[in-house]
Amino acid sequence: MAEGYCVKDKKKVVIQNAERITMKNGKPATQGTCPDCGGKVFRIGA
């Protein structure tokens, strides 16, 4: 389970629909949605 920081809720949440991606600079990242507000959650290096 990937965990990230939701800026809207101002707390750490477990990322729903987590998807591993590679950024333009080649670094790995995880992106998904917040289970509480439905906003985007993004974590670099995970």
DSSP file (Angstrom, degrees, kcal/mol; ACC not computed):
  #  RESIDUE AA STRUCTURE BP1 BP2  ACC     N-H-->O    O-->H-N    N-H-->O    O-->H-N    TCO  KAPPA ALPHA  PHI   PSI    X-CA   Y-CA   Z-CA
    1    1 A M              0   0    0      0, 0.0     2,-0.3     0, 0.0    15,-0.1   0.000 360.0 360.0 360.0 125.0    0.0    0.0    0.0
    2    2 A A        -     0   0    0     13,-0.3    13,-2.7    41,-0.0     2,-0.4  -0.684 360.0-156.7 -88.6 140.4    1.4    3.3   -1.1
    3    3 A E  E     +A   14   0A   0     -2,-0.3     2,-0.3    11,-0.3    11,-0.2  -0.950  17.9 165.8-119.5 138.0    1.0    6.3    1.2
    4    4 A G  E     -A   13   0A   0      9,-2.7     9,-3.1    -2,-0.4     2,-0.5  -0.849  37.8 -95.8-141.5 176.7    1.1    9.9    0.2
    5    5 A Y  E     -A   12   0A   0     37,-0.4     2,-0.6    -2,-0.3    37,-0.4  -0.873  26.4-148.2-104.0 122.7    0.2   13.4    1.4
    6    6 A C  E  >> -A   11   0A   0      5,-2.6     4,-1.5    -2,-0.5     5,-1.1  -0.803   4.0-161.5 -89.3 119.9   -3.2   14.9    0.4
    7    7 A V  T  45S+     0   0    0     -2,-0.6    -1,-0.2    33,-0.3    34,-0.1   0.854  89.0  51.7 -70.7 -35.6   -2.8   18.7    0.1
    8    8 A K  T  45S+     0   0    0      1,-0.2    -1,-0.2     3,-0.1    -2,-0.0   0.930 119.9  33.3 -67.2 -45.3   -6.6   19.3    0.4
    9    9 A D  T  45S-     0   0    0      2,-0.2    -2,-0.2     0, 0.0    -1,-0.2   0.628  99.5-137.0 -86.0 -14.2   -7.0   17.3    3.6
   10   10 A K  T  <5 +     0   0    0     -4,-1.5     2,-0.3     1,-0.2    -3,-0.2   0.904  67.9  92.8  56.9  46.6   -3.5   18.2    4.9
   11   11 A K  E   <S-A    6   0A   0     -5,-1.1    -5,-2.6    -7,-0.0     2,-0.3  -0.982  82.3 -90.6-157.6 163.8   -2.8   14.6    6.1
   12   12 A K  E     +A    5   0A   0     -2,-0.3     2,-0.3    -7,-0.2    -7,-0.2  -0.616  47.4 177.2 -79.5 137.9   -1.2   11.4    5.0
   13   13 A V  E     -A    4   0A   0     -9,-3.1    -9,-2.7    -2,-0.3     2,-0.5  -0.930  36.8-102.5-136.6 159.7   -3.6    9.0    3.2
   14   14 A V  E     -A    3   0A   0     -2,-0.3     2,-0.3   -11,-0.2   -11,-0.3  -0.746  46.5-118.0 -81.7 127.8   -3.3    5.6    1.6
   15   15 A I    >   -     0   0    0    -13,-2.7     3,-0.6    -2,-0.5   -13,-0.3  -0.523  24.6-147.9 -74.6 124.7   -3.4    6.1   -2.2
   16   16 A Q  E 3  S+B   33   0B   0     17,-2.7    17,-2.3    -2,-0.3    25,-0.1  -0.647  80.5  13.0 -88.0 149.7   -6.3    4.6   -4.0
   17   17 A N  E 3  S-     0   0B   0     -2,-0.3    -1,-0.2    15,-0.2    14,-0.1   0.882  90.1-164.2  52.7  42.0   -5.9    3.3   -7.6
   18   18 A A  E <   -     0   0B   0     -3,-0.6     2,-0.4    14,-0.1    14,-0.2  -0.324   9.6-173.6 -62.9 135.7   -2.2    3.6   -7.1
   19   19 A E  E     -B   31   0B   0     12,-2.0    12,-2.1    -3,-0.1     2,-0.4  -0.991  20.8-133.1-137.4 123.8   -0.3    3.5  -10.4
   20   20 A R  E     +B   30   0B   0     -2,-0.4     2,-0.3    10,-0.2    10,-0.2  -0.626  35.4 171.5 -78.8 130.5    3.5    3.5  -10.8
   21   21 A I  E     -B   29   0B   0      8,-2.9     8,-2.3    -2,-0.4     2,-0.5  -0.835  31.0-127.1-131.0 169.3    4.7    6.0  -13.3
   22   22 A T  E     -B   28   0B   0     -2,-0.3     5,-0.1     6,-0.2     8,-0.0  -0.988  26.2-136.3-119.6 127.3    8.0    7.4  -14.6
   23   23 A M    >   -     0   0    0      4,-2.8     3,-2.1    -2,-0.5     6,-0.0  -0.221  32.2 -96.4 -75.6 170.8    8.5   11.1  -14.6
   24   24 A K  T 3  S+     0   0    0      1,-0.3    -1,-0.1     2,-0.1    -2,-0.0   0.815 125.1  54.9 -57.2 -33.0   10.1   13.0  -17.6
   25   25 A N  T 3  S-     0   0    0      2,-0.1    -1,-0.3     1,-0.0    -2,-0.0   0.419 121.5-106.1 -85.3   3.4   13.4   13.0  -15.8
   26   26 A G  S <  S+     0   0    0     -3,-2.1    -2,-0.1     1,-0.3    -1,-0.0   0.390  75.8 133.8  92.8  -3.0   13.4    9.2  -15.4
   27   27 A K        -     0   0    0      1,-0.1    -4,-2.8    -5,-0.1    -1,-0.3  -0.553  57.1-114.8 -81.3 145.5   12.6    9.1  -11.7
   28   28 A P  E     +B   22   0B   0      0, 0.0    17,-2.9     0, 0.0     2,-0.3  -0.451  39.9 169.0 -77.3 153.0    9.9    6.7  -10.4
   29   29 A A  E     -BC  21  44B   0     -8,-2.3    -8,-2.9    15,-0.3     2,-0.4  -0.965  26.4-134.6-154.0 165.7    6.7    8.0   -8.8
   30   30 A T  E     -BC  20  43B   0     13,-3.0    13,-3.1    -2,-0.3     2,-0.3  -0.993  22.3-179.7-127.1 134.7    3.3    6.9   -7.7
   31   31 A Q  E     +BC  19  42B   0    -12,-2.1   -12,-2.0    -2,-0.4     2,-0.2  -0.975  18.5 120.4-134.9 152.1    0.0    8.7   -8.4
   32   32 A G  E     - C   0  41B   0      9,-2.2     9,-2.3    -2,-0.3     2,-0.3  -0.855  52.7 -63.8-173.4-153.2   -3.6    8.0   -7.5
   33   33 A T  E     -BC  16  40B   0    -17,-2.3   -17,-2.7    -2,-0.2     7,-0.2  -0.853  39.0-110.0-123.0 157.4   -6.6    9.5   -5.7
   34   34 A C     >  -     0   0    0      5,-2.5     4,-1.2    -2,-0.3   -19,-0.1  -0.682  19.3-144.0 -82.2 132.7   -7.4   10.4   -2.1
   35   35 A P  T  4 S+     0   0    0      0, 0.0    -1,-0.1     0, 0.0   -20,-0.1   0.744  96.3  44.8 -69.4 -21.4  -10.0    8.1   -0.5
   36   36 A D  T  4 S+     0   0    0      3,-0.1    -2,-0.0     1,-0.0   -23,-0.0   0.931 131.2  11.4 -88.0 -52.6  -11.5   11.0    1.4
   37   37 A C  T  4 S-     0   0    0      2,-0.1     3,-0.1     3,-0.0    -1,-0.0   0.619  90.3-124.4-106.8 -14.4  -11.8   13.9   -1.0
   38   38 A G     <  +     0   0    0     -4,-1.2     3,-0.1     1,-0.2     2,-0.0   0.539  62.5 138.9  83.4   5.8  -11.1   12.2   -4.4
   39   39 A G        -     0   0    0      1,-0.1    -5,-2.5    -6,-0.1    -1,-0.2  -0.283  61.7 -83.7 -78.6 168.6   -8.3   14.6   -5.2
   40   40 A K  E     -C   33   0B   0     -7,-0.2     2,-0.4    -3,-0.1   -33,-0.3  -0.499  39.0-164.5 -74.8 139.9   -5.0   13.6   -6.9
   41   41 A V  E     -C   32   0B   0     -9,-2.3    -9,-2.2    -2,-0.2     2,-0.4  -0.995   7.8-174.1-124.9 133.1   -2.2   12.3   -4.6
   42   42 A F  E     -C   31   0B   0    -37,-0.4     2,-0.4    -2,-0.4   -37,-0.4  -0.989   7.6-173.6-133.1 133.0    1.3   12.1   -6.0
   43   43 A R  E >   -C   30   0B   0    -13,-3.1   -13,-3.0    -2,-0.4     3,-0.6  -0.988  15.0-144.8-131.9 126.0    4.4   10.6   -4.4
   44   44 A I  E 3  S+C   29   0B   0     -2,-0.4   -15,-0.3   -15,-0.2    -2,-0.0  -0.677  79.9  14.2 -88.8 138.6    7.9   10.9   -5.9
   45   45 A G  T 3         0   0    0    -17,-2.9   -16,-0.2    -2,-0.3    -1,-0.2   0.634 360.0 360.0  80.0  15.6   10.4    8.1   -5.5
   46   46 A A    <         0   0    0     -3,-0.6   -17,-0.2   -18,-0.2    -2,-0.1   0.399 360.0 360.0-119.2 360.0    7.9    5.4   -4.4
